């Protein structure tokens, strides 16, 4: 008998992450190529994001002003938005 997977152990598909973040899938693809986005898992041709990793990455993006946004490594990159 399998125990239920906790929410933080859930793996999300690329489209689910894009929808959750309100971003185009192309932005996630660009971040995977150039860096700066959340960590991901490559399983064959599939890409998955662990919910816990995504939540951690998102928390690291928290800013109290627009001046603090320059501290993020992907600032200024073309994100296809």
N, C-alpha and C positions, 0 to 999 in steps of 0.2 A: 504494500500500500504506500503510495507516494504522499508525502506531506505537501501542502500547498506552498507554492513559491511566494515568498514575500514580495511586496510591491517593488522594493529596491533591487530585487534580483531579476526583474522583468527585463527582457530584451525587446527593443522597439525597432521596427523597420524604418528605413529612411523617410518614407512618406509620413509615418506617424510622428516622427521627430519634427519634420518640417511643419506639419499641422500644429503640433503642440507649441512650437516656438513662433508660429505665424510667419514663417520664412519660406521662400521658394526652395524646392529640392536642389536647384542649381547652386544655391548658397552653401548648402551642406557639402555638395560635391566639390565646390571650390575650396572650402576650408580643408577638406581631406587632402586635396592636392597641395595646397599652399601652407597648411597649418593654421593654428589659431582657433579651431573649432573644438568641440567636445571629442574625447577619445572614442574610438569605435573599434569594432571587431570585424575582421574580414574572414568570412567563412565561405570558401569557394568563391563564387561570384557575388554572393550576398553580403550586404553590409548590415550590421546590427549595432545598436547603441544600448548600453546597459543604463537603465533608468537612474541608478545611483550615481553613475559617472556623469550623466547629463545634469542631474540636480546639483552635483558638486561644481561642475563647470559653470552652470547658470548662476550659482551663488557667488562665484568668483567674479562675475560680471557686474555685480551690484555697484552702483555709483550714487553718490550723493549730490554730484553736480556734473555739468558737462565738461568742466575743466579736468575732472578725474578720469574721463573716458580715454584720454591720451595714454594712459598707463597700460591699456590693453594691447597685447602684441598684434592683434589683427586690425588695429585702428588704421583707417585710411585705405584699406584694401577694397577692391571692387567685389562686392558681395552679391551682385545680380539682384538687387532689390529695386 
